[in-house]
């Protein structure tokens, strides 16, 4: 069951678009240091590809949802 969920997550992410660091900054409308703080705090998952960072659009959406729910709660 856990393996199936993991497989479904991987499949969903494969369909999702990978964004560059600058595209992630534009998407979230934040600066470079804020992206690093979100990653360090575990609120945003980034993937190191070579010497650059990449982000799944869905991970950025989840980060926004978490931030909004924390602000409202």
Steps between C-alpha positions, in 0.01 A plus 500: 500500500777744594691401188192577286465843659867571444469389136193724450688797648797439272271469198322825587830680541627367169202665331567822690739755359840565656572868552834676536594700807409828328168359379422385856579849630266650241229243574510568876580869454780483754874559497788254489559504876134420572518190277807382693323564832196302387723210399701515824177502701368195317208693351626466142672210331766578243699260285863559415563423133865546423584836652148645479183463703172383348151506649182317409211740448283283728755537783478878458119480518520291818738754652251779429212298646699432818596865534141616454360248750761596762421869452127440538534263798 
